[in-house]
């Protein structure tokens, strides 16, 4: 019979090889859905383990199934997921395993995720005779905005073991979250949904010295930006929050000319389907009302991107682990929801149970306030 003591002991023994794999992946980062080098390295790691392996058709995914030796008819299956893609960021960290691929870097920790999932595959493979069910290992490309999880779900990753997976588990290292080694999660919404807002205001151009002879779209667009923040605080429950942040604002090319149009784009985050449905009604109504008041026209597109990530109400320990093999690990069962988006995880709408766990992997060094940094240096598997 296996125990946490034995598993952690084996993990510690395997750690140098997992670390080596992580460094190899970090040196050769790849972006998007096509990750041939990463896929090949994962396949090399899995080859001696005797799994049932399926490759993606639309992307460089790897799905590996471990059949439990103690499984009976209608045995459960569990899915473990790790993402593999990097970001278009030039690395500035002075480490021996720094990226060798131009303006591409594993700045969000996905090299750790891949290495950790590969390590878990090895440890569980050694215990296959004791497993009363099957395990699906989901190595996912395209987490960074390419809907890699959606592609894999459409290609059947959830049914890879036969029936739909009974539960799905995923994690993501964070360099600015709690104490290193702390696992933080919660039931309910854990990552926000995301939508893109695209707005173009059509006015009437003119000279900056005579704005009364024009219909200034820049002024109207600026009022819209401010009004959206008022709507967030006055029309939505603070305990079911909305976040709207404008990242693009464009209008005109000369400081003394009022342009014909102004354009802005925003990211819209929310934590429930009901709140997003309300946003789809209230946000366009607000923007059209402002445009009408100023006698200008407006084009509005609110484009849904990724749904909210919802953890099912699985029972989690609420106290730090003390003593034993897990003495350096603590678990927080009431962590705050994250405004990052769950663009990578199959949730309860596709599995009956799911749990997504942010893991603190920060160094505690000054300047590591965000996960995505050209200097990101995670403590786990350093």
C-alpha positions in Angstrom: 0.0 0.0 0.0 1.4 3.4 -0.9 1.5 6.4 1.4 2.3 10.1 1.1 5.7 9.3 2.8 6.6 6.9 0.1 5.4 9.1 -2.7 7.3 12.1 -1.5 10.4 10.0 -1.0 10.2 8.8 -4.6 9.5 12.4 -5.8 12.6 13.6 -4.0 14.6 10.8 -5.6 13.2 11.8 -9.0 13.6 15.5 -8.5 17.0 15.9 -10.2 15.6 14.3 -13.4 12.4 16.5 -13.2 14.6 19.5 -12.7 16.8 18.6 -15.7 13.6 18.2 -17.9 12.4 21.6 -16.7 15.7 23.2 -17.7 15.7 21.5 -21.1 12.1 22.9 -21.8 13.1 26.3 -20.5 16.0 26.5 -23.0 13.7 25.7 -26.0 10.4 27.5 -25.4 7.7 27.4 -28.1 4.6 29.6 -28.5 1.0 28.7 -29.4 -0.5 25.4 -30.6 2.5 24.1 -32.5 5.2 22.9 -30.0 7.1 20.1 -31.9 10.2 20.2 -29.7 8.3 20.2 -26.5 6.0 17.5 -27.7 9.0 15.3 -28.7 10.6 15.7 -25.3 7.4 14.8 -23.5 7.1 11.7 -25.7 10.6 10.7 -24.9 9.9 10.9 -21.2 6.7 8.9 -21.5 7.9 6.2 -23.8 9.3 3.8 -21.2 6.2 4.1 -19.0 3.9 2.0 -21.2 1.0 4.5 -21.5 -1.7 4.7 -24.2 -0.6 7.8 -26.0 -2.6 10.0 -28.4 -1.3 13.0 -30.3 -3.4 16.0 -31.2 -4.5 16.6 -34.8 -4.9 20.4 -34.7 -2.1 21.0 -32.1 1.0 19.5 -30.6 -0.8 18.0 -27.6 0.0 14.7 -25.9 -2.7 12.7 -24.1 -1.4 9.7 -22.1 -3.6 7.1 -20.3 -2.4 5.0 -17.4 -4.6 2.0 -16.8 -5.0 1.1 -13.2 -4.1 -2.5 -12.4 -6.7 -2.7 -9.6 -9.5 -1.2 -11.7 -12.8 -3.1 -12.2 -15.7 -2.5 -14.5 -16.9 1.1 -14.5 -13.8 2.2 -12.6 -13.4 6.0 -12.2 -10.9 8.0 -14.2 -9.0 11.2 -13.2 -7.5 13.8 -15.5 -4.3 15.6 -14.6 -3.5 18.6 -16.7 -0.3 20.6 -17.4 0.3 23.3 -20.1 3.4 23.5 -22.2 3.5 26.7 -24.2 5.7 29.8 -23.6 5.3 33.5 -24.2 6.8 36.0 -26.7 9.0 37.6 -24.1 12.8 38.1 -24.3 14.4 36.5 -21.2 16.8 38.7 -19.1 17.5 36.2 -16.4 21.2 35.3 -16.1 20.8 31.5 -15.5 22.5 28.6 -17.1 19.3 27.3 -18.7 18.1 30.7 -20.1 16.0 30.7 -23.3 18.0 30.1 -26.5 15.1 31.1 -28.7 15.2 34.8 -29.4 12.1 36.7 -28.1 10.5 33.6 -26.5 10.6 32.6 -22.9 8.8 30.4 -20.3 7.9 33.5 -18.3 4.7 32.0 -16.9 6.0 28.7 -15.4 4.6 26.3 -18.0 8.0 24.5 -18.2 7.5 23.7 -14.5 3.9 22.4 -15.2 5.1 20.1 -17.9 8.0 18.8 -15.9 5.8 18.3 -12.8 3.2 16.4 -14.8 5.9 14.2 -16.3 7.2 13.5 -12.8 3.7 12.6 -11.6 3.3 10.2 -14.6 6.5 8.4 -13.6 5.5 8.1 -9.9 2.0 6.9 -10.6 3.2 4.5 -13.3 5.3 2.8 -10.6 2.1 2.2 -8.7 -0.2 1.2 -11.5 -1.0 -2.2 -9.9 -2.4 -0.3 -6.9 -4.6 2.1 -8.8 -8.3 1.3 -8.7 -9.0 3.6 -11.8 -7.4 5.2 -14.8 -5.4 8.4 -15.0 -5.3 10.7 -18.0 -2.3 13.0 -18.4 -3.2 16.1 -20.5 -0.2 17.9 -21.9 -1.7 21.0 -23.3 -0.3 23.5 -25.8 -1.8 26.9 -26.5 -2.8 28.1 -23.0 -1.7 31.6 -23.7 -4.7 32.8 -25.7 -4.9 30.0 -28.2 -7.7 27.9 -26.6 -5.6 24.8 -26.4 -7.9 23.2 -23.8 -10.8 23.8 -26.1 -9.0 22.1 -29.0 -8.1 19.1 -26.8 -11.6 18.8 -25.4 -13.0 18.8 -29.0 -10.5 16.1 -29.9 -11.7 13.9 -27.0 -9.2 14.3 -24.1 -12.0 14.0 -21.6 -13.0 10.6 -23.0 -9.5 9.3 -23.5 -9.9 6.6 -20.9 -13.3 5.6 -22.2 -16.0 7.3 -20.4 -15.8 11.0 -19.5 -13.3 11.7 -16.8 -14.9 11.7 -13.3 -12.6 14.5 -12.0 -10.0 16.9 -13.4 -7.1 18.5 -11.5 -4.8 21.3 -12.6 -2.4 23.7 -11.0 -0.5 26.9 -11.8 2.6 28.2 -10.2 2.5 31.9 -9.1 5.6 33.9 -8.3 3.7 36.4 -6.2 1.3 34.4 -4.1 1.8 33.5 -0.5 4.8 31.6 0.8 6.7 29.3 -1.5 5.3 25.8 -1.4 1.8 26.9 -0.4 -1.2 25.5 -2.2 -4.1 27.9 -2.3 -7.6 27.1 -3.6 -11.3 27.4 -2.8 -14.7 26.0 -3.9 -16.6 28.0 -6.4 -15.2 30.5 -8.8 -11.4 30.5 -8.7 -10.5 32.2 -12.0 -12.5 34.9 -13.8 -14.1 34.7 -17.2 -12.8 37.0 -19.9 -14.3 39.0 -22.8 -12.9 41.6 -25.1 -14.7 44.9 -25.5 -14.1 46.8 -28.8 -15.7 50.2 -29.2 -15.4 52.7 -32.1 -17.1 56.2 -31.8 -17.9 57.9 -35.0 -18.1 61.7 -34.7 -17.4 64.7 -36.9 -13.9 66.0 -37.3 -12.8 69.6 -37.1 -10.2 72.0 -35.9 -9.1 71.9 -32.3 -9.8 75.7 -32.0 -13.5 75.3 -32.8 -14.8 72.1 -31.1 -18.3 73.4 -31.1 -18.3 73.0 -34.9 -17.3 69.3 -34.6 -18.6 66.3 -32.8 -15.5 65.2 -30.8 -15.3 61.4 -30.6 -12.3 61.5 -28.3 -14.2 63.3 -25.6 -17.2 61.0 -25.9 -15.0 57.9 -25.8 -13.2 59.2 -22.7 -16.5 59.8 -21.0 -17.4 56.2 -21.9 -14.2 54.9 -20.2 -15.0 56.8 -17.0 -18.7 55.8 -17.0 -17.9 52.1 -17.3 -16.0 52.3 -14.0 -19.0 54.0 -12.4 -21.3 51.2 -13.7 -19.0 48.6 -12.2 -19.3 50.0 -8.7 -23.0 51.0 -8.9 -24.7 48.3 -10.9 -22.8 45.2 -9.8 -22.5 43.4 -6.4 -19.1 43.8 -4.8 -19.3 40.2 -3.8 -19.8 39.1 -7.5 -17.4 41.6 -9.0 -16.6 42.9 -12.4 -13.3 44.3 -13.6 -13.1 46.4 -16.8 -9.7 47.7 -17.8 -9.0 49.7 -21.0 -5.7 48.8 -22.6 -6.1 50.5 -26.0 -7.3 54.0 -26.7 -6.7 55.6 -30.1 -7.9 58.7 -31.8 -6.4 61.2 -34.3 -2.8 61.9 -35.4 -2.4 65.6 -34.8 -2.8 67.5 -31.5 -4.8 70.4 -33.0 -7.2 68.3 -35.2 -10.4 66.7 -33.9 -10.6 63.3 -35.6 -13.5 61.6 -37.2 -13.3 58.5 -35.0 -12.0 57.3 -31.7 -11.4 53.7 -30.7 -10.8 51.8 -27.4 -10.5 48.2 -26.3 -10.9 46.7 -22.9 -10.7 43.4 -21.1 -13.9 42.5 -19.2 -13.6 40.0 -16.3 -16.4 38.5 -14.2 -16.9 35.5 -11.9 -20.4 34.2 -12.7 -22.4 33.5 -15.9 -25.3 35.5 -14.5 -23.1 38.6 -14.1 -21.7 38.3 -17.6 -25.2 38.0 -19.0 -26.0 41.2 -17.2 -22.9 42.9 -18.6 -24.0 41.9 -22.1 -27.2 44.0 -21.5 -26.0 46.9 -19.4 -22.6 47.7 -21.0 -23.9 48.3 -24.6 -26.9 50.2 -23.2 -24.6 52.5 -21.3 -22.3 53.2 -24.2 -25.1 53.8 -26.7 -26.8 56.2 -24.2 -23.6 58.3 -24.0 -23.2 58.3 -27.7 -26.8 59.4 -28.2 -26.5 62.2 -25.7 -23.6 63.6 -27.7 -25.2 63.0 -31.1 -22.5 60.5 -32.3 -22.7 57.0 -33.5 -21.0 54.0 -31.8 -20.0 50.5 -32.8 -19.8 48.0 -30.0 -18.5 44.4 -29.9 -18.4 42.4 -26.6 -16.6 39.2 -27.6 -16.7 36.3 -25.1 -13.3 34.6 -24.8 -13.1 32.1 -21.9 -15.6 31.1 -19.2 -15.2 31.3 -15.5 -13.2 28.5 -13.9 -15.3 27.0 -11.1 -14.0 24.5 -8.6 -16.6 22.0 -7.4 -17.1 21.7 -3.6 -14.4 19.2 -2.9 -13.3 18.8 0.7 -9.9 20.4 1.3 -7.8 20.4 4.5 -7.9 23.8 6.2 -4.7 23.5 8.2 -1.1 23.5 7.2 0.5 20.0 7.0 2.7 19.5 10.1 5.4 16.9 10.3 5.9 13.9 8.1 6.8 14.0 4.4 4.7 17.1 3.7 6.0 19.3 6.5 7.1 22.0 4.1 3.7 22.2 2.3 0.7 24.2 3.6 -2.8 24.3 2.1 -5.1 27.3 2.1 -8.7 26.2 1.4 -10.2 29.8 1.3 -7.9 31.6 -1.1 -9.1 34.6 -3.0 -10.5 34.2 -6.5 -8.0 35.3 -9.2 -8.8 37.9 -11.8 -6.6 36.0 -14.2 -8.6 33.9 -16.7 -9.2 30.2 -16.7 -8.3 29.7 -20.3 -6.8 26.3 -19.8 -8.8 24.1 -17.5 -11.8 21.7 -18.1 -14.3 22.7 -15.4 -17.6 21.3 -14.0 -19.4 21.9 -17.3 -17.2 19.1 -18.8 -16.3 17.0 -15.8 -18.5 16.2 -12.8 -15.7 17.4 -10.4 -12.8 19.7 -10.9 -10.2 21.4 -8.8 -7.8 24.2 -9.9 -5.0 25.0 -7.5 -2.7 28.0 -7.6 0.7 27.1 -6.1 3.1 29.7 -4.7 6.6 29.3 -6.2 8.0 32.7 -5.5 11.5 33.4 -4.3 10.6 36.1 -1.9 13.0 38.4 -3.7 12.1 42.0 -4.4 10.6 42.7 -7.7 8.8 39.5 -8.3 5.3 40.9 -8.0 3.9 39.2 -11.0 4.1 35.8 -12.6 4.9 37.1 -16.1 8.3 38.8 -16.0 11.4 38.6 -18.1 13.3 37.8 -14.9 10.8 35.2 -13.5 12.7 32.7 -11.4 10.5 30.1 -9.6 11.7 28.3 -6.5 10.0 25.0 -7.3 12.3 22.8 -9.4 14.8 25.6 -9.6 
